[in-house]
Amino acid sequence: MIHFRVAASAAVLLSFSAMAARMKIEVHDQHIDPGETVAAVTVCEDDAIWDTIMASPDVSSIRVIPWKEITDSMDNYLSNEGVLVGNLVREIEKLEVEIQEKKSAKVSQVFSDEQIQQFITDSVEATGSFGSVDGAKTSACGKPGKKPRVPFDSQDVAAEKIVALA
């Protein structure tokens, strides 16, 4: 039923546009370039439809226009577009579900101050790191020239450890 309405509306629209195009149109703007051409018109991605409708302005030519073929072509086009739209809607729904899954998987956890202090303590006391919180403070986290000397990669080790703990 919907396809019939769409086809009927399209046929009426095409007949009105065909009649309008056959009428003499006066140009009110005299600044238009006379060599300028009108853009090509395509109906439902079928150039032949417009060419058939606009073939000749006389009444006998209009009467022999194969409207059945034109409406069938338009219905086929609309059907194909409906399938494409349906596929895209399903793809969008699938991607929205995937986005929600990824958002829910990356929910951050809120840590208390005590937990944060414990993470820091555990990471700087890890093997290959600063040895203790005081060692990290006095060495300015391994800044060159500060005593006590710590391994050059102690900050990297502490960072990797805190990520593993969290």
N, C-alpha and C positions, 0 to 999 in steps of 0.2 A: 504494500500500500504506500509506504514511504517512497519507494523507488518510482512509483507512478507519479506521485506528487512532484518529486524532484524532476523527473523527466518532463512532465507537463509544464512546470515552471520554467525549465530551461528552454523548452520549445517556444513558449510564449516570449521569453526574453530574446531568443534568437530571431524570432519573427519581427519583434519590435526593432531590434538593432538592424536587421536587414532593411526594414522600411526606412528607418532613420538615415541609414547610410546611402540609400538611393535618392533621398531628397536633396534638393539643391541647398547648400549651406553657404550663406554669404559670410565673408570674412570681414569682421568689423575692425580688426587691428591691421592697419596698413603696413606695419613694420615687419611683417612675416617674410622670411626669405622664400621667394618663389621656387627655388631649387630644392627646398627642404622636402623630404619624403616622409610619409606617414609610416609609423612603425608597423611591422607585421602583426596581424591578429591571429591568435591561436585559440581555438575553442576545445577544451578538454584535451589539450596536447595533440590535437589532430588538425593540421593545417588544411586538410581536404574539406573539412566541414565548412569553414569560413569561405574557402574558394568556391564551393558548391552553392552556398547561399548567395554569394555576391557575383555569381557568374554573369548574369544579365539582368537589367532592370525591367524588362518587359513582363507582362502578366503571364504569358504562356510559359516563360522560363521559371517563374516563381511557382506555378502550379505543378511543374514536373520535378520539383526538388524532392529527392527521396527521403522524406521525413522519417520513415520507419528505420532506414539505415542510420540516419543521424541520431535518432533517439537510442537505437541499440548501441551505437558507438559510445554515446554519452553514458548510458547505463553501465556498460562494460568498464568505462573509465572510472565512474564513481564506485563501482564494485571493487576495482583494483585499489583505489585510494582508501576505501574502507578497510580492506585487508591490511594495507600498509599502516594505517592509523592504529588498527587493533594490535599489530605487532609492536609498534612503538609504545603503545600504552602498556603492554605487558612488560616490555623492556624497562620502562620507567618504574613500574611497580617493583620489578625485581631489583633494580638499583636502589630504590628507596628502602627496601628491606635490608639490602646489603649495607647501606649507610647506617641504618639503625643498629644493625648487629655490630658494626665497627665502633659506633659511638658508645654502645653499652659495654663493649669489651675494654674501652680505654677510660673507664670511670676512675678518677683519681681517688686515692684513699687519703683520708684526713688523719694525720698523726698528731699525737699529743707532744708537748714539749719534752716530756721524759723519754718518749720513744726517739725523738730526734736527737737528743743528747746521747742516747745509747747507740744509735747508728753512727754518730760521729766518733764516739769513743771506740767502738768496735772497728771502724774503718782505719783510724790512725794507729791502732794497736796491732793491726794485721802484720804478718810476716812480710818484710820488704818495704813496709811503710815507715812512719815516723817513730814508732815504738810506743809513744804515749801522747796524750793530749798536751802535757807540759813540753814534751820534746818538739811537738809541732809548733807550739807557741814560741818557744825560745829560739828555734831555728827559722822562725818566720816562714814556716811551711817550706823549708828547703832553700831559702834565698841564699845565693852564693855569698861567702864571707861571714855568714852567721854561724855561731857555734851552738850546739854540737852539729857536726857534719852529718848529713843523712844521705842515703843513696839518691842519685839524681832522678830516679823514677819513682821516688816515694809518693809524690803527689798523685801520679797516675795510678799507682797501686791502691792508694786510699780511695780515689774516685771510683775505681772499678769495684772495690769492696763495698762501698756504700750503695752502689747501684744494685749489686747482688743482694744486699741485705734488705733493701726497700722492696 
